[in-house]
Amino acid sequence: MLSNYLNFQFDVQGKPVKGFCMRIQDDFHETYAVIVDGYHSFCVWLDQPSSTWRSSKYTNVEPGVLEKIISHLKVHKLA
């Protein structure tokens, strides 16, 4: 179990991706603010009824980057 803050760094298609996620207090979903170097920040959350990860409407990262961030969150569940 980690704190409410998780650093990440990985490569997607040879491009380095670096940033962090921070758990946000939300009464309805498991929600994280995501800050990635070179991109606008966005949120991801786990929709409980469907167990599906969702992202902000204007998330502007490559699909591979978003998938990698979500899989990183799944492995390192924040407190």
N, C-alpha and C positions, 0 to 999 in steps of 0.2 A: 504494500500500500504506500503510495506516495503522497506528497503534499498536494495542494491545489494548483500546482505549477509544474509543467512538464516540458523540458527542452527536447527538441528533436533535430536531427541532421541526417540526411540521406541523399542519395542520387536517384533521379528519375530520368531515364533515357540520357544518361551522361551529364545531366544538369544538376548541380548541387542545390539542395533545398535545405534551408536552415530557419528555425523559428521556435515558437513555443505555444503551448496551450494553457489556458487557465480556466479552472472550473468556475462557473457562474451560478449564483444562487437562483434556482428556478423551482417553483412548487409543482410544476407539471412535467418537466423533462429533465434528463441528464444533459446539461448544456455546457458548452465550452467556447470561450473566445479563442480564436486562432490568429496568431500574428506570424506572418511569414515574410522574411526579407525579400524586398522587391515587389510585394503584392499589397493590396489593401487588406485590412483585417476583415474577418468574417466570423460567423458562428456556425457551429455544428451541434446537433442534438440528437439524442436517441428517442425516437417516438415510441413510447411504451406500448400502446396497444398493438402495434404492428412489429415492434422490435426492429425498426428500420432507421438507419442513420439518415439524417436530412441536413441540408446546409442552407445558409442564407440565400435569399432570392438573387442577390447580385454577387455571389461568390465567383471570382474570376481567376481561377487557377486551373491548370490542366487536370483532366480527370484522374490521371495517374498520381498526381500530387495529392489530390483529395482522398483517393483510396488509401494511399500510404499513410496519411495523417490519421485517418479513421482506424486503420489496422493497428497503428502505434497506440492509439487511445484504448483500443480493445485489450491489448497486451498489458498496458501499464495503467489500468483503471485508477483514476484519481480519487482521492478520499472525498 
